[in-house]
Amino acid sequence: MELREVFLDALLPGEVRVKSLAAGLCHSDLHYLNGALPISLPAVLGHEVLGEIVEVADEQSAHRVGQRVIATITPACGVCARCISGLSTQCLSTSSLRARVRPKLLDSKGEVVTQLGSIGAFSEEFIIKEVAAVQVADFIPNAEGCLMGCAVATGFGSVVHGAKVTPLDSVAVIGCGGVGIAAIQAAKISGAKQIIAIDLHDEKLQRAITFGATNTVKSDGDVIAQIRKILPLGVDKSFEAVGSPITAALAFEMLATGGTATILGLEKPGSLISISAELLIEGDRHLQGAYMGANQLSRDVETFAQHYLSGDLQLGNMVTSRWAFSEINEGFESMKDPSSIRAVVEW
């Protein structure tokens, strides 16, 4: 990526202008950066961000100027059938809420600049709909707070809203990056009786224990055999946070009868997941998605804040490196380190 000057449009009704304070470097951004996922160029990436509202379009929202907010990649209307059913990440109006009659950004040649998720957080300022700006408690630091917009919202939400984990459940989490670590913490908070962390790197597995994992399995061997040694009948709820058809199928195969596998990792367009028909039909097993963790961010952030205060949600320990905005490429490079959970850029 390169630092370039771009031109930000004036606000339209219902919008706010946000000054960036801290943004997490997510593997989703990395997938767009390396071409694994398509995006129109030129583009500003970044979606896991905490910032400060510096301007509002609507006079009745003037009180929001100065608020620190998280930008949600799934703005919701709050009134459609899906929203009132608790499925705000599948809001029927999300596309129209992202739509705009004029481009938000133009480059020096007058060409339209794409913003990832209609946010484009890797910039000094960005424009979003006011409904996409969720206020954050004052006591949560910027670098920690930005994680709530994606990694925590997805990992935590998938456990609480997607799979509805209870103290009766055993849990396995494949991939101990930001989303996986958030899922492990949520499983612990939900009282899961056993939490198995699965990853290729010893460093990530050791760190997963500090976040609440009760067992670890290294993924360079026969994972299913290792799972069966811990839980002979399999796990009740599994979570895949890698983004591979192979690990998605693995999440399904490790289930106990009646279990549910929740797939979180973004995969390449056209990817197909192959599962056993016998395990699906005769074993009453379930395979599901939970886009962005099926989060309800405007409600969830208050819950995140309380668990952060109690120490149950270790946001600070999830931030493993901090970078100046001008060092963002070095920040992405640092993600290759096995000890990395979340790299954060700060303005």
N, C-alpha and C positions, 0 to 999 in steps of 0.2 A: 504494500500500500504506500501511497505517497500523500504528503500534506499539500493540499491545493486550496486556493481561495475559491469559494463558491458563494452564490448569492441567494439569500433566504428571502422568500416572499413575505408580503404583509399578511397579517392574520385574516382569516375568513371567519364568519360567525360560527360559534361553537368551538373555536380553537384556542390554544394557549401556546405561548413561546416559552421554552424551557432552557435554562443555562445548565450545561452538563457539569456534574461534580465528580462522579465516579462511574465507571462502566466495567463490567466483567467481560473477560474474553472467553466466549463460549465456543464449544466445539462446533456448534451450528455455524457460527461466523467463519470458523476455520474451514468448514466444508464448502462454503461459498468462496472463500479466499483461494482454495486450491483447486476449485473447479468441480468438486464432487457433486455440488448442487448448482443449478443454473440461476443466474441473475443477469438482468440487463445492465450493460455498462455504458457510461461510467456509473459507479455506485458508491454510496456511503454505507458501510456495514455497521453493525452494532445495534443491540436491542435490549441488553440487560443493563439498565441504566438508572441512576438516581440523579435528579437535578433539582433546580429551583425555578419555580414559575416567576418569570420576569415581566410578562405581559399577558393580558387576557383580551379576548375580542369582545366579550359581552360585559356590559357595565355591572350587571348583578353579580358577576363573579370577581369583582375587584378585590374582595377580601382574600382571594386566593394568591394574590401577588406576594411573593416571599415564602410561600409554602415549599417545603421539600417534598418531592413526589417521585414515585416509581412510574415509569411508562410501561403499560401493559401492551403486549403485542396482539392481544385479542380484546379490543374494545367491545363492550356489550351495551345494548340498548336498555336492558333491565326490564323490559315489558313484553317481549315476544314470548311465544310458547316455550321455547327452550330456556330462555333466561329464568322464567318463573318456575321452571322445573329443576333449577339448579345447574343447568348446563350452559353456563355463560360463555365458555370457550367455544361453544357451537352456536352462538347467537346468530339468528337469521339475518341480522342487520350489520354484521361485522364488515362485510365487503363494502356496503354503502357508507359505513362510518370511516373507512379508510379512503374512500374515493374523494376526489377533489376536482373542482372545475379548472384550477390552474396548478401547474407544477409547484411544489414547495421549493425546489432547488434548481438553479441553473448554473452551468459553469461559465467560464470567461468567454466561451464561444457562443453562448446562448443555448447550448444543448441541455436537454433535461437530464438531471442526475437522479438516479433511482435511490430510494432509501429502503434498506432492509426492514421488512415488517411495517413499512410506512412510518418508521422512526428515524433510522440513520443516526444512531447514538454516538458514533465516533466522529463527533464534531463539537465545536464550542457551544452551539445552540441548535435546537431543533423544534419543529412544530408538530403538535399532536392534537387530537380532539380532547376537549376537557374531560370527557368521560373516561379517557385512557390514562389520566393522570391521577394516581392513587396516593393520597397523603401518607407520609411516613412519620412515625413517632420521633420526637426531637432527640431522644436519648440513644438512638441507633446511629452509629457513625456512617459516613457516606460509603466508604469502601465495603463495609459489611452489609449495609442496607441495599446496595444495588443488586446483590445476589438474590434478593427476594423476588425480583422481576422475572427470573427464568429458572435458575438452578433450584432454588428453594421452592418456588411456586410449582415447578414440575415434579420434583422428587417428593416433596411433602404432600402435594395434592394427589399424586397417584396412589399414595398409601391411604390417605384419609378419605378422599372423595372417590377415587377410581376403584380401588380394591376393597375399601372399607375394612382395613385390618383391625382385628380385635385381640384381646389377650388369649383367645383360643387358637390363634394362628401361629404357625411357623412360617418364616419368611426367608427368601433368598434374594439377593441383589447382585446382578451381574454388571460389573463395571463400577469402579469406586472413584469416579471423577466427581464433579460438583453435583450432578443430579443424583447419582448413586449414593453419595454421602448424605445428601438431604433425605433420601428415602430411608436410609438406615436410621437416621435420627428420628424420623417420623414414626418408623416401626417401633422404636424403643419407647417413644412418647405414647404410642397407642397401646403399649403393653404386650407386644408380641412375645410369645414364650421362648422363641428361638430365632436368631437373626444370623444368617450365613452370608458372609461377604465373599464374592467371587471376582478375582482379577488375575491378570498375568504377572503383575509386579508385586514382589514381597513388600516394598515400601508402602504401597497403597493398602495392602492387606493389614499390615501392622497399624497403620493409621486408622483403618476402619474400626479396629477394636476400640480405639479411644473415643470413637463416636457412637459406640453401642453395639457393634457386632459381637455375637457370642462365639462364633466359629468362623474360620476362614478356609477357603478352598482355592488353590492355585489352578488357573485355567489352562495350564500347558499339559495337563494329563487327562485321565478319564474322569471328567467332572461328575457324570452321573454316578459312577461307582463310588466316588468320594462322598457325594451327597447321601447315597444309600447307607454308607457307614455311619453317618451322623443321624439320619432319619430314614430308617428302612422303608417306610411307606411313601417317602417323598415329602415335598413341602406343600403347604396349603396355598401360599401366595408367593409368586415369583415376579421379579421386576427386571426388565432388560433395559440397560442404560448405555448401550454401546453403539447401536446402529448398524447391525449386521444380520442378515437372514440366518446365519449359522447360530449366533447367540440367541436370536429370537426363537428358533426351533428348540434350542437347548432349554430355554426358559419353560417351554411347554412340556418337554420330555421329563423334566425333573419333578413335575407336579404329582401330588397324591391324588387319589380318586376324589373328584369333585373340586379339585383345586383350580385356581385362576392365575394365568400368566398375563401380565400387563406389559405391553411393549411401548417403550418411551423413546428409544434412540431413532433419530431421523436417518432414513436410508435413501439410497440413490433412486431417482425416478425409475419406475419399472421393476423394482426389486420385488421378488416373490418369496414368501415364507412357506416352506414345506413342513407339514406336520403329519403325524401318524393318525390315520382315520380310526384305527382301533382304539387308540388312547382317547381320541376325541369322543367317539360315540359310546363305546362300552365303558369307558372310564369316567364319563360325565365331566370331562375336563373342559376348561373355558380358556379362550384366547381373546384378548381385548386390547384395544388402544386406549390411551388416555391423553389426548392432545393437550400439551402444556399442563399435564397432570390433572386435567379436568378441574383446574383451580377456580376458586371464586375470590379473586384477588382483593376486591374492595372489602370483603369480609375477612379474608385470611390474614391480611397484614397485621391486624390487631392481635390475632392468635400468635403469629410469628413473634411479635413484639413481646408478648407475655412469656413465651417460652425462651426468648433471648434473655429476658430479665432473670428468669429462674435458673439459667445456665443449661437448660435442656437442649436448646438450639444454639450450637456453637458456631455462630457466623464468623467470629474472629479467626478461629482455627481453620476455617475453610479458605480464607484468603492466604495463599502461600507465597505470593509475590506481588509487589506494588511497583508501578511504572509511571513515569511522566507520560503525558499524551504523546509527546514527540518520540517516545521510546516504544510505541505500540508494536512495531515489528519485532523488537527484542522480546516484548511480552508474549507474543504468539510463539516465538522460538522457545521460550521457557516452558511452554505447555508440553514439550517433548520430555521434560524431566519427569521420571516416575513419581517423584515426590509432589508433583504439582496437583492441586485440586482446583483452585481458581486463581488466575492472574488478573489483576485489576489495574486499569489505568485511571489516574486521577488528574484533574485539571487544577 
